[in-house]
Amino acid sequence: MKTTILHIEDDQEIGAWVSSFLIESGYEVIWITSGEKAIEYMEKVDLVILDIMLPGLDGYTVGQRLKQRYPNIPIMMLSARTSMEDKLQGLSFADDYMTKPYHPDELIARIQVLVRRFGVVESAVLEIKHLRIDQKINRIVNTITKEDIVLTGKQFHIFMYLLDHLNQILTKKQIYEAVWKDAYIDGDKTLMVHIRHLREKIEIDTSRPEIIETIRGIGYRMKS
Amino acid sequence: MKILQSLMSRYLLLILFALALFPLIPAVYYSYTILFNHKLYATQELETLWQNTAVELDGQGVEAIEHRLQSIKNNYPEAGIFWITVNGETRFIDDRPENIPDKWTFADSLKFMEERKFFVDTYLNNREPQEMYTTTALIGNDSNQGVIVFQLPLSKTDIGSLSKDYIFIALFLCVIGFFIVISWLFFYKIRKRLVQLQMTMSVPGNNGVPDQVDIKRMDEIGRLESAFNDMVNQLNKSRANEQKEENMRKQLIANISHDLRTPLTVIRQHVYSVKNASDTSKEIASLQIVENKLEDMDNMINNLLSYTLLSAGKHPMNIIEIDILDEIRKVIAEWYPILEKYQFEIAIDLPDKSLRWNVDPIWLKSILDNLIQNIVRHARLGRYIGIKTVERYGSTFIVIEDRGKGFEHESENKGVGIGLSIVTLMMKEMCLEWDISTSSTGTCISFGKKI
């Protein structure tokens, strides 16, 4: 089943192009030019792409209303408003904020991240290198050995957090605070030890990790 | 303002009250004596009366003398009157005064004279005065006829009233004390109100303007308070106008930015479409240049608008204490894919500890974005970016290095340096020190907190 995107954009040229681009990229698209009736479509969509400068209700108001009623549907702001205040205001309810002019490939990449994060796809099976991950049933299979990989609670959390932010570099502090729900203490080796044990279970060669990459001086990245 | 509300009028009233009180004190004090009590006898008159009586009684018999003295006694009931005959016998009229012998010896006379002597220097030397006023006269001015004696308590005479009057002095001092206390209270209240006003004036309220003062009385200070309140109102009004203008300006800049970006978006989308449909590498290369230029233009719009806001002091700054190394890591993480795309060697050497600075995190991110963007645009050929910390002047500095051809080299993407102007302004505003050393083998930018 295709992911359905509600695209709210008043500019005809941009709206038409984005809609056709998304359809070409394999999504179903509902394109509307104002936010007033957006709520009517929310039952059938998996993701919302929202502009800020809209006729009538502005994007912030529309976004807040949608998020209030449908907190589990991701909202991505796509706007030519680039100031930090605008971004902060947008991100107070939206799940991502992208500025125009944007790179179409980046748009698709960000949509994929959101779709994964919110688990809106039916088939949640993902392949990363030699791993097959079924997010629905939280199962990780090594495709070479055909064996299930059993992770401890913390290892699983780290793995899933990196997977949710696929291809994104995360600092040690970000990972620690997300997984342990506690303040990161500088120089703490706990995360490093857990990553080492995780790698022993998922990597083919732990001396040359392919799935969880170390970004020296910053943190880690899971690469697809 | 009503005249009675004036501080000056009130103080004048106070002075007038005091001035009126000074003559009033003796008036009130003596009013009882004057109105209800006995009159005071003038000693001068008594003296004359006694001398005249002595002359009148010249050659008179005992009965005539006593009759005359009795009539005087009737006029002066408080007086003690007696006379001494030639034989030294005392003859009393009505009551007998104390300590007067019936028969006078020479020694008695001397003692009596000494006791009744009136000292002129009594008051000057603060001596205890006699209790009795006494005057004597020889009948007919002749020592062979006898002596008539008139005695009166000193307090009943006019010289007696000059005796020490402690109550009067105490009352006088009390009134002066009362006046001093009232004056002190008057000025203390004024001072208290002035100090209160000064305190309110010097303590800024929530929006940086002092709060209004409660006016309790419409006197001179009340009017000053009212004028101060008017000023506060005007300040608040102009602050609100300024805020409104600032918002309008920001809105305008945001709208211009938005309107410039919208056509850029459309161009970029179509370039993408055409690029994907192109077959020849020449076309793709051309479209890549168009894409790059669009990206540059986008950055330039960003920078231009940031610079406009910054130079007008309209860019909001929110200084908080943050871990600067954590912020740098996050910014590098965002830039990492781009740096990788251009095959940069990324050398991050940041200590695994926190380094806390008081800066605006958004401004710091803008600075780092600008610096890294400069490296990506102008030092791409060096394919190296190094970020580390160094200890300098007892403080930790952040160093960002590249191996480009330096600032002197004319880069293909060289602009007017607005990005660096933004960096300079932001560093200055956040009290950060920074310097650039550039050569043909690379550029090194370092910044840190001033000590």
Interface residues (C-beta under 8 A of the other chain):
Chain A: D11 E13 I14 W17 V18 F21 M53 S79 A80 R81 T82 S83 M84 E85 D86 T99 K100 P101 Y102 H103 P104 N167 Q168 I169 L170 T171 K173 Q174 D186 G187 I215 R216 G217 I218 G219 R221
Chain B: K250 A254 S257 H258 D259 R261 T262 L264 T265 V266 I267 R268 Q269 H270 Y272 S273 L294 D298 N302 L305 P316 D326 R329 K330 I332 A333 E334 Y336 P337 I346 A347 I348 D349 L350 D352 K353 S354 I362 I387
